[in-house]
Amino acid sequence: MQTPKTPIPFVPSIPFSVIRYPIIAVVGLLIYGIIGSLLIMRLDIINSIYFTVITTATVGYGDISPQSPIQKFFVITLVLGGASLIAYAFTLIIMVVSMTVEDITSGARHRRMIRGAKNHFVLCGYGRVGSAVHKELLKRNQNVIIIEKNPTIVEKELWDDPGVLAIPGDATDESVMIEAGIKKARGVIITTGEDVDNLFITLTAREIHPEIWIVTRASKKVNIKRLYRSGANKVISPESSGAEDIYFAAIQPTIMKITEMHEVADIRKESEIILKHGCALENIEYHLPEFKEPLARKIGITEMNQLDRFLDSLDKDPKRKKSLERIYESVSGIHSHWISGPDKETLEKVAKELKKEGFLLGVDLDEEEIKEVARKYGRLVEVVIKPEIKITETHDVSDIRAEAEIILKHGCTLKDIEYYLPGFHEPLKRKVDLSETGEMERFLKRLEEDSARMEALERLYTLSGGGIHSHHITGPDTKSLGRVEEELKERGFLLGVNLSQEEIVKKIKEYGRVSELLLRHDPGSTDDKNIIINHGGRILDSKHYLPGLEQVVTRKLYLKDYEDLKKCEEEYKKPDAKRSLDTLSQISRNIHSHTVSAADVKTIAKIIKALDKSGELLGVDLPEKGIWDIVESAEPAGFCVE
């Protein structure tokens, strides 16, 4: 291996120890002078410092003079030591500063930065293309070392910017490439305008670093294969890519974006409609929800024989066909194409025929519009391998079996459940991972055997909008998920698919069957409870409001039928319970509220109407301030405790 050339002279950095010792010597001399002045010259501390400084600096104003021989000897040593040491120290400091300036101006520091670089790109050639690539790399915070053959460009343009690392030299020279740190680089980018140079640079780089990623420019299309054979990983030809850019710019007035929905089996029919009108299928874009930009692939199909070759290749390679089918499944068959044609009228004919066939969803839609279309006609799936949808439903606990059977029989998995409790911004989420009928049966059996657990679940369903909840379900494919969706809709369970939080809140307001009823009646009366139970409602709790304190006492009830109501009435007859409840009722001025749920909105409306007719109802779903206004303004009840 050749010894690397050194186009930039190297000056070693100056260690601090070079100037440290002279400084220590000067400080020591000053201490010696001050102590000697105190002890020998018999001066005070201020005059000692003054005398030491003017003597070592050889100023000597003469206002303080030595008298005895020992004093004169002391002054001689101080003058000689000061003159020599201070002169030496200042000379050394000036030399260090000069060497540092030389270090900077000579490029030695620049050289050290180059030697310390790693995981960088070596950019060979700083012409029109190279400078553009350099800007793109810097824009993305990539480290770059430039090799440029023209020394004038390096010295007058690149070295003016301290942040740019550049070496003047020929990149075909092995020593220059080594100097640029190719062994520690992440890649080599070759952008010179001469294909011969690019070829030799590629060979040199590949020889030094067999594993490095090499991207090179090909000025002529005929040299692309040669550059690949020389060891390049990627060859970019401005000749061909530029032609493509010009082509697309030229056809801009007669190009249209179509968004469609169909299966892989419909590709032939779709393409036939486009091609028979003399149009070209330029690309395909898959709108995956986890990507902000669509996943695009160039096609460039203009003739049926091109399409036939593509479809034949799918039939011969089942794995490839399966991959394409999974991509289509992951986007529910929704995708877009840019198609070009001879004129706008022809493009409109194509769009009209695709719509008639049932493929077309829209023309020239933006990403937001495509998402809305996908939500309306398909299911945005989170994972390509395992399609997934979020279903929002409304049903009772007794319907769990029917719901689960629909999901499981189509080979799908019930991943979780989300409850929407009043007062909570986020849903209460619980993992389920139900995929087998046996698991469902075991769960339902445990519920039947544990009444407390069943009651807790029923209360949770009731509080969550009267049975409104969501599940994420996964399936083997989107067809299975589609069948689940249809059957849940037929049973009256389904409210929507892939709904946002705002949409779910709207559904709860529309379909929710839980209301808070503010009531007033005499202590011990259960007429209100009888009305609610009689009309098919359930009472979840009872709240008493303590005026003055603005505190609420809540009692959990969960009365769902007359048997529960009878137990409640028997509890109330017990002396201690009666005394406590009578006192609480009188303090709250006989005003309380019940959280009531029912099977549907109509039932809630009937309960409200019956309670209003009885004269006990004060309000429905009142805000907290409204409740306290009513309680505070109510006439106090007679207070008596037995």
N, C-alpha and C positions, 0 to 999 in steps of 0.2 A: 504494500500500500504506500502511495506517495505521501510525503510530508505535506500537510496543508500549507498553502500559501498564506501570507499575512499582508493583504493589501492595506490594512490599517495598522500603523505602528502601535506597539504595546508598551505602555509605561506602567510599572507596578504601582500599586497604591502605597501611600506613605503611612507606616504604622505610627500610632500615637506615642510609642516609647521613644521615638527619635527626639521629640521635643519635651517629653515629660521630665527627663533628668536635668536638662539645663534650667527649666523652670524651678525644679526642686532646689537646685544649687543657688539660684538667685534668692529664693525665699529664705534658705539657710543663711546666706550672707546678711540679709536684712535683720534676721533674728540675732545673729552674732553681733551686728553693729548696735542694735538697741540694747542688748544686755551689757555689752562693753561700755556703752555710753552711760548706763545707769551706775555700773560698778567702778569703772576706771575714771570716766570724765566727771562723775558725781553730779549728773544732770537729773532733772525730774523726767517723768515718762513722756510728756509732750515734747520737751526739748530733745530727749533721746531719739524719738522718731524723726524729728526735724533734722537733727544733726546727722543721723545715719543716712537719710535720703539725699541731702545736699552733698554729703561727702562721697557716697558711692556713685552719684551722678556726676562727680567732679566739678560741681558748681562752686562750692566753698565760698560763701559770702564773707567769712572772716569775723562774723559777730561772735562766734564761739571758737576760742583758740586753745590748743593743748599747751600745758605749762610744764608738767614734769616729763622726764624722759620716757616713762612707761606710757603716758598719754600720747606722746608724739609717736612712739612705736605702734600703738594701737591704731592711730589715724592713718599711718603709712600702710598697714595691712588692709585697712578698710578701703582706702583709695585704690590700691593695686587690684585687690579682689573685685571691687565693684566695676572698675573700668573694663577689666578683661571678661568677666562673666556676663555682664549686661550686653556688651558688644557681641559676644558669642551667641547669646540667646536670641537677640534680635536678628542677627544674620541668619541663624537657623530657621527662624519663623518665616522670614522673607523667602528663604529658599523653598520651604514647604509650600507656601502659598503659590510661588512660581511654578512648582512641579504640579500642583493641583490644577492650576489653570491650563498647563500644558497637557495634563491628563485629559481634561475635558475637550480642549480644542483639537487634540491629536486624534480623538476617536477611540481612545482606549476604553473609556466607560461604555461606549456604544458596543465595542467588541465584547466586553464582559456580559452585557445584556444578551447579546446573541448567543454566547456560549451557555448562558443559563436558561435559555428558552427550552420548553418541552411541550409536547402535545399541541404543537402549532402546525400551520400550513406553510409549506415552502412554495412561494409563488414565483415561477420562472417567466420573466418577461413583463415589463411595465409599459406596454404600449397602450393603444386605445382600449383593447379588450381587457388587458391586465389591470389597468387602473380602475375600470368599471367593476371587475371582480373584487379588487382590493377594497373598494368602497362597500360592496355588499358584505364582505367578510367582517369589516370593522363595524358595520351597522348591527351585526349579530354578535358582537363582542368576541370575535375569534382572534387569536394571536397569529401574526403573519410575519415571515421573514422573506423579503424580496431579493431575488437575484436578477440583476439587470446588466446586460452587456455594455451598454452605453454609460461610461463613467460620468459624463456631463450631467445626465439625468439624475444619477445617484447623488453627486456632490452638490448640484445647484438646486435640485428640486426635492429629493427625498430626505437628505440629511438636514434640511432646514427645519423639518418637523421632528422634534425630539421623541415623539411617540412612534415614529416609523423606523423599523429595523430593516436596513438594506445593505447588500454587499455588491460592489462592482465586480463583475466577472462573468465568465462563460459557464452556463449551467451544464454544458456537456463535459466540463472538466470535473472529474471525480473529487478533487481536493476542494473545489468551491462548494459542491453539494454537501460534502462532509462538514465544511465550515458552517454551512447554513443549518446544521443540526438535523439532517435527514434521518439519522438513526433514532432520534427522539421525537420525530414529527409524527403527526396523525395522518398527513396526506400531502401529496404533491399536486400542484395545479400548474399546467404548462399552457401558456397563452401567447407564445411568440407567433409571428405571422408566417414563419417558414416551416413547412411540414417536415423538411429534412432535419432541421434543428430539433423540432418536437420529437421526431423519431429517435434521435441520438440521446436526447435528454431522458426520454422514457427508458431506453436501454440502460443508461447510466444509473438512473434511480432504482430500477428493478434489480440491477446487479448489486448495488450497495445494500438495499433493503428489500429482500424478496417478498415480504408480506405487506408492504405499504400500499395504500390506496392511491391510484394515479388517475387523474382526470386530465385529458389533453384536448387541445383544440386542433381541428383539422380544417385548414383553409380550403382544401379541395375535397369534394365528396369521394373521389377515387382513392384517396389515401386513408380513408376510415379503416378499411380492413387491415392495411399494413400497420397502422398504429395499434390496433387491437392485438395483432400478432406480435408486436414488439413488447407487449406487456401492459398496456393501458387497461384499466378497469372500465373506464367510460370515455368515449370519444364524442365531443360536441362539434357539430359542423354548422357554423353560422350560415353556410351556403344553403343547407337544406332547411334548417329551422327558420332562417330569414325568409325563405320562399314560402314557408307555411304561414308565417305571420302576415306576409303580403297578401297571400291568398284569402285568409280570413278577413283581412281589412277590405279586400275588394268585394267580397260577397256579403258584407254587412247588411246592405239594404234588402237582400233576399235570403235572410236566414231567420229561423224561427225556433223557439224553444217550446217543446210539447211535453206535458206531464201526463203520464198514463198509469193505468193499473191493469195488469194482466199477468198470467203465469208464463213459465218458460215454454210451455207447449204452444203458446200463442205468438212466439217470436216470428215464426215464418209468416203468419197472416199479417202481422203488423208491418213487417219489412216489405212484403209484396205490395201493400197499399202505398207505401212511401216510394218504392223504386219504380213502380209502373207509371208514375207521373213524372219521371225523369229527375227525381230529387235524390239527394245523398244523405245517408245517415252518418253524421259526423262523429258523434260520441254518445256515451250513456253516463248518467249521473244517478247514483244511489243515495237516497236521503236518509242516512242513518242518524237516529236521534242523539247519539253520543258525540257527533261531530258537528261543529258549527258550519263547516263547508261540506258540500256533497263529495262523495267518493266518486271521482270521474275517471273514465277510461276512453281513450280514443278508439274509434272504430273505422271510419272512412270507407263505408260500404256504398258502392255506387252501382253494382251489378249483382244479379241474382246468383251467378256462379261463385262470387265471393261469399255470399250468405250460405250457399250449399256446402262450400268447403268448411265453413265454421260449424254448421249443424252436423255435418258428417264427423268432424273431429270430436264433437260432444258425444255422439253415439258410439264412437270407437273407444272413448275414454270415460267410463262410468264415474270415476272419481271426480273428474273435471265437471261432468254434468251435475253430479250431486252437490258439488261446491256452489255452482251457479244457482241451483234450486234453493240452497240454503240462504244465499244472499237475497234471492227474491222473497223467500219466506220472511227473512229478517226485516224487510221493508214492506211486507204485505203486498208485494208485487208493484209497489208504487215507485216510479223512476221517471227520469226526464231524458230527452234527446234534443240535441241541436240538429236540425235538419236544414239543408240548403236546397234551393230550387231555382228554376229559370226565372220565375217572377213571383210576385206576391199572390197573384190570383191562383197560381198552381198550389202554393203553400196552403192557401185557404181551402182549396178542394181536398187536399190531404187531411187537414184538420177535420173537415166536415165528415169525411168517410170514416176516419178513426173514431169520431164521436158516435156515428151511426152503428159502428161495430161494437160499441160499448167500452172502448179502451181509453178514450180521451177524458182527462179530468180538468184540463185547463191549458191555456196558451200564454207563454211569456209570464209565468207566475214567478214572484220572488220567493225567497226561502220561507218567510213567514206565511205567505199564502199557501205554499206547498205543505207546511206543517198543519195548517187548518184543514186542508183537503185530506191529508193523511188521517187526521183525527175523525173526520166525517165518514170516510170511506174505508179506512183500514185500521190497523193497530200498530202504533209505533212500538217496536220491540226493543228491549234493552240489550239482549244478548243474541248473537247470530246463531250459536249452536242450540240454545234453548229459548225459543220464543216465549214472551211473557206479556201478560196484560194485567191491568188493574180493574177489577169490577167493583162497582158500588151497588149495594142491594138494600132492600128493605123486607124483612120477614121476622117472624117470631122464633123463639128457641125451639118450638115444636117443629119448625120447618128445616132444622139443621140437617136431618137425615136426607130429605128430598134434595136439598141444595148440594150436599156432598156427593150423593149418588150421581147426579148429573155431571159433576166435575170429574169424578174418578172413572166413570165408565168410558170416557173418551181418552183415557191414559194421561190425564193431566194431574198436576200436584197443586194442592192448596197450601201456599207458602206461609201466609200469615193472616191476621185479622186486625183491622183498625177500627176502634170505637171513637165516636165524636162526642165527647162529653161537654156539656155547657160550661162556659167559663174557662176552657182550655184552648189555647191557640193551636197547639199541635195535637194530633190524634193519639190515643192510647194504643200502642202497638204491641202485639204478642205473636211470637213465632208459633207456627202450627206444623208445617211440613207433613201434611196428610197426603199420602199417595196410595194407600191400600184400604180396601173395604174393612178388613179386620181391625185396623187401627181405629176407624170410625166407630165400629160396633163396641170396641172396648171403652172408648171415650163416652159414648152415650149410656153404656151400662153403668159406668161410674157415676154419671150424673143422676140416673134413676135411683141408685142405691144411696146417694148422699144428698138428702133434701136441702141441706144448708148450701151446698155447692150449687145445686140447681137454682135455688132462690137467688144466690149471688149473681149467677149468670143472667137470670131473667131480669134482675134489677139493672145490670149493666146494659143489656139490650134495650131496656125501656128508657134509660137515661140517654142513650145514644140515639137521639131523635126518634125514639119509639121503634127501634129495631133497624135503624140505618147504620150500615157498616161497610167496610171495604175489604177485599182480599186481593193479594197478588197471586196469580195462578200461572204456572208454566205448563207447556205442553210439548209434544213431539214435533208439532208443526202448527202453522197458523190456521190451517183448515180445522184441526181439532179444536183450537181455541174459538174459532168462528162458530162451530156447532154448539159448544158450551154456551156461548153468548146467546145464540138463537133460542136454546131450550130454557135458559134462565129467564129470558124475556117472555117466552110463552107461559111460563108458570107465574108471571107477574112479580118475580123477585128483582129483576134487573132495573136499575135506575140509569146506568150509564157505564161507559168503558173509558178508562184513562182520563178520568175527570180531574181537573185541578182542584186545589183546596177551595178556591172561591166558588167553583161550580158545585162542589159538594155542600158547601154552606147554603147555597141557593136551594139545592135539593132538600136539605133538612127543613128549610123554611116552607118549602112547597109541600113536602110529604110528611114532615115531622108530626108526631102525634103526642107531644108532651106539653102541658100547659101548667102554669102556676095560678091557682084560683084563690083570691083573697075573700074570706068569708067572715060573717059575724052571726053568732047565735048564742043561746043560753048555755051555761056550763052543763055538761052531761048529755046534751042532745047529740044524737047520732043521725039526725035526719039528712044532713049533707052527705054523710058517708053512704047511707042507704040509697040516695039518689044516684051517686057516682057508681056504686056497685051494680045497681039495678039496670043502669044503661050500658053496662059492659066495660066500665072504666076500672083502673087500678090506682090505689092510693099509695104513693111511695113514702111520703113523710108528712109531718105536721110541724109548722113553724109558728112559734108565739113571739110577739114583739113587745119588748119591755120599754115603755115610753120614759123619756128622761135620760135613760142610759144608752138608748139606741143600740141595744143588744138583742140578738135573736137566739131563742132556745129551740133547737131542732130535735124532734123525736122521729126515729125511723119506724115506719109502720109496715109498709108493703102488704096492703090488703088487696087480694085479688078476687075474692069471692065471699059469699055469705058466711061460710065456715070461718074464714079469717076474721070477718067482722064480729061474729058471735064471740070468738075468743077475746077480741079486743074489748067488747062490752063487759065480759066477765071479769077481765083484768081491772076495768074501770070501777067495778062494784066493790073491790077490796078497799077497806077503810083508808089505809095509807095512800094508795094510789088515787082514790077519790079526793082526799084532802089536798094532795099535791097538785092534781090537775085542776081542781076548783080554784085553788090559790093562783096558779099560773094563768088560768083563764081570766080571773078577775083583774090581776095586775095588767094583763095585756088588753083590758077593756073588751073582753070577749071576742077579740079579733085574732084570727089566725089564718094561715094559708095551707093549702095542700098541693103538692106536686102530683099531677094526675096524668096517667097515660091511657091510651085507648088503641083499638085496632086500626082506626083510620080517622081522618080529619072530621068526617061527618059525625062520628060517635062523640068526639070532643065537643062539636057544636051542639049536639042534643043535650049533653050534660050541662053545658053552660046555660042553655035555654031553660032547662028544668030548675037549676039552682037560682037563676034570675027570677023565675016565676015564684019560687018559694020565698023570695025576699031576703035570702041569706047572702047572695053574691054582692061583693063590693067592687070587684075588678078582676080582670084577666091579664096575666103577663105584664103587670105594672112594673115600672122602674123602681129601684130601691127608694129614691126620694119620694116618689108618689105614694108608696106604701107608708112611709113614716109620716107624711103629711096627713094621711087619713087617720093613722093611729093617734098622733098627737092631738088632732082636733076632735077626736071622738069623746063622748061624755063618759067619764069614769064609771065603772060598774061598782055596785055595792060590794064592800069588802068585809068578809066575815070568815074567820077560820075557826072550825070547831076544835 
